[in-house]
Amino acid sequence: MASRTPGPGPQRAGDAVALVDPAPRAAGITASAITRRRAADFSYSAGVGLLAGVGFLILVGPVVIVLLTSFTEGRSIKFPPSGLSIQWYQLLFDPVRSAQIHRAALNSLQVAVGAMVCATALATLASVALARRPGRWARALDTFFMSPLILPMLAFGLAALMYFTFLGFRPSLGLIMVGHIVVVAPFVLRTTSASMSQLDPALLESSASLGASWLYTFRRVTLPGIAPGIAAGAFLAFVASLDNVPVSLFLAGPRSDMLPIRMWGMMESMLDVRVAAVSGVLIATVLGLMLVMERVVGLTRQLRD
C-alpha cells in the first residue's frame, strides 16, 4: 500500500499542518547568549581591574607613605605628616651628626659592589659551561646553583655563621661579601642563561670552524651576545645585596655595621625619622638605576625572557 504524500494542492480538513517560523526563537536565544557573554566579560574585567588596583595599592602605597613621611617637619615617624620640610635630609647628609649612617652605607656599598662583580663573573662562566654541556647533569647543576633562592635566608645566614666559625673565621665584611655572593649569584645565572638560550649556535660553530680559540669566541661572539642578560643580572644582584638583612645580620662583626642593620637599630631604639630619609634616598637611587638599565639594555625584556 503506497503512502500518500501531500501535494502542492489545497489541504483537506483532516490534513492540517502547523507551520512555525523559527526566526524569532533563534533571535531570542542569540540575544540571551550575547547578554550573558557581555555580563561574563564585564565581571571578568571588573575582577581583573579590582585585583590590579589592590596590587597597585600594595606596591605603591608603602612607597608613597615612606616618601611623604621623610619630608615631615615633626620629630617622629607619623603619617600623615604634620607639615613638609627637608630638615631630615639635611640632617642625613650632615657628615658629623650622621657619621654612623654614612659608615654603614659605605660598608653596604662596598659589599654590594664586590658581591655583584664576583657573582657576575662566576655566574656568567657557569651559564656558559652549562650551555656548552646540556644534559641531565647540567640540569642538576643548574638546580643546585639556583637553590639559594629557595632556602630561607635566616637559616642560610645561621648556617653560614656556624660554618665559617667552624673554619676559624670571624664575622667581618669579607664574610658578608662571601655570603652575599652565594645569595645573589642565582639572579645573574638566571638572566645570563636566558640570554645564552637565545644565542644562535651557528655563530659559535662558525667561529670554531674558522679556527678561533674558545677564549676568542667567548670574547668576540658569546660575550657581546649575552651582555644585556649579564647587565640585568648584575643590577639585580647589586640591589639584592644592598638591602639584604638576614645574611648581613648573622655575619656582621663589631666593625662591619651594614646599612639595613643600622636602620633597624634606629627604628628599634628611637624611631628616628632619618630612617625614612634613608629609604627615600634608596628608592630614588634604585628607580634611577632601573630607568638607566631599561634604556640601555631593556631590563623589562630581559627579565621577561
C-alpha positions as CSV (number, residue, x, y, z in Angstrom):
1,M,0.0,0.0,0.0
2,A,1.6,3.2,-1.2
3,S,1.9,6.1,1.3
4,R,0.3,9.4,0.4
5,T,2.4,12.5,0.2
6,P,0.7,15.8,0.5
7,G,0.9,17.6,-2.7
8,P,1.0,21.2,-3.5
9,G,-2.7,21.3,-3.9
10,P,-5.2,22.6,-1.3
11,Q,-5.2,20.9,2.1
12,R,-8.2,18.9,3.3
13,A,-9.9,19.4,6.6
14,G,-8.1,16.4,8.3
15,D,-4.7,17.3,6.9
16,A,-3.9,20.4,8.9
17,V,-0.2,21.2,9.0
18,A,1.3,23.7,11.6
19,L,3.9,26.0,10.2
20,V,6.1,27.8,12.8
21,D,8.7,30.4,11.9
22,P,11.9,29.6,13.8
23,A,13.5,33.1,13.3
24,P,12.0,34.8,16.5
25,R,13.0,31.9,18.7
26,A,16.6,31.9,17.3
27,A,16.9,35.6,17.7
28,G,15.8,35.3,21.3
29,I,18.4,32.6,22.1
30,T,21.1,34.7,20.3
31,A,20.3,37.8,22.2
32,S,20.3,36.0,25.5
33,A,23.7,34.4,24.8
34,I,25.1,37.8,23.9
35,T,23.8,39.3,27.1
36,R,25.3,36.5,29.2
37,R,28.6,36.8,27.4
38,R,28.7,40.5,27.9
39,A,27.9,40.1,31.6
40,A,30.7,37.5,32.0
41,D,33.2,39.7,30.2
42,F,32.2,42.7,32.4
43,S,32.6,40.5,35.5
44,Y,36.0,39.3,34.4
45,S,37.2,42.8,33.5
46,A,35.9,44.1,36.8
47,G,37.6,41.3,38.8
48,V,40.9,41.8,37.0
49,G,40.7,45.6,37.5
50,L,40.0,45.2,41.2
51,L,42.9,42.8,41.7
52,A,45.2,45.1,39.7
53,G,44.1,48.1,41.8
54,V,44.7,46.2,45.0
55,G,48.1,45.1,43.8
56,F,49.0,48.6,42.8
57,L,48.0,50.0,46.2
58,I,50.0,47.3,48.0
59,L,53.1,48.0,45.9
60,V,52.9,51.8,45.5
61,G,51.1,52.7,48.8
62,P,54.1,52.0,51.2
63,V,56.5,53.8,48.9
64,V,54.3,56.9,48.8
65,I,53.8,56.8,52.6
66,V,57.6,56.5,53.2
67,L,58.4,59.3,50.8
68,L,55.9,61.7,52.4
69,T,57.0,60.7,55.9
70,S,60.6,61.5,55.0
71,F,59.6,65.2,54.4
72,T,57.7,65.6,57.7
73,E,58.6,68.5,59.9
74,G,57.7,66.5,63.1
75,R,60.2,64.7,65.2
76,S,58.7,61.2,64.9
77,I,57.6,58.8,62.2
78,K,53.9,59.5,61.8
79,F,51.6,59.5,58.8
80,P,50.1,61.8,57.6
81,P,52.9,64.3,58.3
82,S,52.1,67.4,60.3
83,G,54.0,69.5,57.7
84,L,56.6,69.3,55.0
85,S,60.3,70.0,55.5
86,I,63.6,68.8,54.2
87,Q,65.3,69.0,57.6
88,W,65.7,65.3,57.9
89,Y,67.5,65.1,54.5
90,Q,69.8,67.9,55.6
91,L,70.5,66.0,58.9
92,L,71.0,62.8,56.9
93,F,73.7,64.3,54.7
94,D,75.4,66.0,57.7
95,P,78.9,64.3,57.9
96,V,79.1,64.8,61.7
97,R,75.7,64.1,63.1
98,S,75.1,61.2,60.7
99,A,78.6,59.7,60.6
100,Q,77.4,56.2,61.7
101,I,74.9,56.1,58.9
102,H,77.5,57.2,56.4
103,R,79.9,54.5,57.6
104,A,77.2,51.8,57.4
105,A,76.2,53.0,53.9
106,L,79.8,52.8,52.7
107,N,80.1,49.3,54.1
108,S,76.9,48.2,52.4
109,L,78.0,49.8,49.1
110,Q,81.4,48.1,49.2
111,V,79.9,44.7,49.9
112,A,77.2,45.2,47.2
113,V,79.7,46.2,44.5
114,G,82.1,43.4,45.5
115,A,79.4,40.8,45.6
116,M,77.9,42.0,42.3
117,V,81.3,41.8,40.5
118,C,82.2,38.3,41.8
119,A,78.7,36.9,41.4
120,T,78.5,38.2,37.8
121,A,81.9,36.7,36.9
122,L,81.1,33.3,38.4
123,A,77.5,33.1,37.2
124,T,78.5,34.1,33.7
125,L,81.1,31.3,33.4
126,A,78.7,28.8,35.0
127,S,76.0,29.7,32.5
128,V,78.4,29.3,29.5
129,A,79.6,26.0,30.8
130,L,76.1,24.7,31.4
131,A,75.0,25.8,27.9
132,R,78.0,24.0,26.3
133,R,77.2,20.7,28.0
134,P,73.5,20.3,28.1
135,G,72.0,17.2,29.6
136,R,70.9,15.6,32.9
137,W,74.0,16.7,34.9
138,A,73.7,20.3,33.5
139,R,70.0,20.5,34.7
140,A,71.0,19.1,38.1
141,L,73.8,21.6,38.5
142,D,71.5,24.4,37.4
143,T,69.0,23.4,40.1
144,F,71.8,23.3,42.6
145,F,73.1,26.7,41.7
146,M,69.6,28.2,42.0
147,S,68.9,26.6,45.4
148,P,69.9,29.7,47.4
149,L,66.8,31.4,46.1
150,I,64.7,28.6,47.7
151,L,66.4,28.4,51.1
152,P,65.2,30.6,53.9
153,M,67.6,33.4,54.3
154,L,67.6,33.2,58.1
155,A,68.5,29.6,58.0
156,F,71.2,30.2,55.4
157,G,72.7,33.1,57.5
158,L,72.9,31.0,60.6
159,A,74.4,28.0,58.7
160,A,77.0,30.3,57.1
161,L,77.9,31.7,60.5
162,M,78.3,28.3,62.0
163,Y,80.3,27.0,59.0
164,F,82.7,30.0,58.9
165,T,83.1,29.9,62.7
166,F,84.0,26.2,62.4
167,L,86.7,27.0,59.8
168,G,88.1,29.6,62.2
169,F,86.9,32.8,60.5
170,R,85.3,35.7,62.5
171,P,82.4,37.8,61.3
172,S,83.6,40.6,59.0
173,L,82.9,42.5,55.8
174,G,84.7,39.8,53.9
175,L,82.4,37.0,55.2
176,I,79.4,39.2,54.5
177,M,80.5,39.6,50.9
178,V,81.0,35.8,50.5
179,G,77.6,35.2,51.9
180,H,76.1,37.8,49.5
181,I,77.9,36.2,46.5
182,V,76.2,32.9,47.2
183,V,72.8,34.6,47.7
184,V,72.8,36.9,44.6
185,A,74.7,34.7,42.1
186,P,71.4,32.9,41.0
187,F,70.0,36.2,39.8
188,V,72.9,36.6,37.3
189,L,72.8,32.9,36.4
190,R,69.1,33.0,35.5
191,T,69.3,36.1,33.3
192,T,72.6,35.0,31.7
193,S,71.3,31.5,31.0
194,A,68.2,33.0,29.3
195,S,70.5,35.1,27.0
196,M,72.6,32.0,26.3
197,S,69.5,30.1,25.2
198,Q,68.7,32.8,22.7
199,L,72.2,33.0,21.2
200,D,72.4,31.4,17.8
201,P,74.6,28.2,18.0
202,A,75.5,28.7,14.4
203,L,77.6,31.7,15.4
204,L,79.7,29.6,17.8
205,E,80.0,26.8,15.3
206,S,81.2,29.2,12.6
207,S,83.8,30.7,14.9
208,A,85.1,27.3,15.9
209,S,85.2,26.1,12.3
210,L,87.3,29.1,11.3
211,G,89.9,28.0,13.9
212,A,89.1,30.6,16.6
213,S,90.0,29.6,20.1
214,W,87.4,29.2,22.9
215,L,88.6,32.4,24.6
216,Y,88.5,34.4,21.4
217,T,85.0,33.1,20.6
218,F,83.8,33.9,24.1
219,R,85.3,37.4,24.0
220,R,84.1,38.3,20.5
221,V,80.9,36.3,20.0
222,T,79.4,35.0,23.2
223,L,80.1,37.9,25.5
224,P,78.5,40.6,23.2
225,G,75.5,38.4,22.6
226,I,74.7,37.8,26.3
227,A,75.8,41.3,27.6
228,P,72.3,42.5,28.1
229,G,71.5,39.5,30.3
230,I,74.7,39.9,32.3
231,A,73.9,43.6,32.9
232,A,70.4,42.8,34.0
233,G,71.6,40.1,36.4
234,A,74.3,42.4,37.8
235,F,71.8,45.1,38.5
236,L,69.5,42.6,40.4
237,A,72.5,41.2,42.3
238,F,73.5,44.7,43.4
239,V,70.0,45.6,44.6
240,A,69.6,42.2,46.4
241,S,72.9,42.6,48.2
242,L,72.4,46.2,49.1
243,D,69.2,45.5,51.1
244,N,70.0,42.0,52.4
245,V,69.3,41.8,56.1
246,P,69.4,38.1,57.3
247,V,72.9,37.2,56.0
248,S,74.3,40.6,57.0
249,L,72.8,40.2,60.4
250,F,74.5,36.9,61.2
251,L,77.9,37.6,59.5
252,A,78.4,41.2,60.6
253,G,81.1,41.9,63.2
254,P,81.6,44.8,65.6
255,R,83.3,46.9,62.9
256,S,81.2,45.8,60.0
257,D,78.0,47.7,60.5
258,M,75.7,47.5,57.5
259,L,73.0,50.0,56.4
260,P,70.0,47.7,56.8
261,I,71.2,46.7,60.3
262,R,71.8,50.4,61.2
263,M,68.3,51.3,60.0
264,W,66.7,48.5,62.0
265,G,68.6,49.7,65.2
266,M,67.4,53.2,64.7
267,M,63.8,52.1,64.3
268,E,64.0,49.9,67.3
269,S,65.6,52.4,69.7
270,M,64.2,55.9,68.9
271,L,62.1,55.8,65.7
272,D,64.5,58.2,64.0
273,V,62.9,60.0,61.0
274,R,66.2,59.7,59.2
275,V,65.3,56.1,58.5
276,A,62.5,57.4,56.2
277,A,65.0,59.8,54.6
278,V,67.4,56.9,54.0
279,S,64.6,54.9,52.5
280,G,63.7,57.8,50.2
281,V,67.3,58.0,49.0
282,L,67.4,54.3,48.4
283,I,64.1,54.3,46.5
284,A,65.2,57.3,44.3
285,T,68.6,55.6,43.6
286,V,67.1,52.2,42.6
287,L,64.4,53.8,40.5
288,G,67.1,55.9,38.7
289,L,69.2,52.8,38.1
290,M,66.1,51.0,36.8
291,L,65.4,53.7,34.3
292,V,69.0,53.7,33.1
293,M,69.1,49.9,32.8
294,E,65.7,49.9,30.9
295,R,67.1,52.5,28.5
296,V,70.4,50.8,28.0
297,V,69.7,47.0,28.0
298,G,65.9,46.7,28.2
299,L,65.7,45.5,31.7
300,T,62.0,44.5,31.5
301,R,62.5,42.5,28.3
302,Q,65.5,40.7,29.9
303,L,63.5,39.7,33.0
304,R,60.5,38.6,30.9
305,D,62.7,36.4,28.7
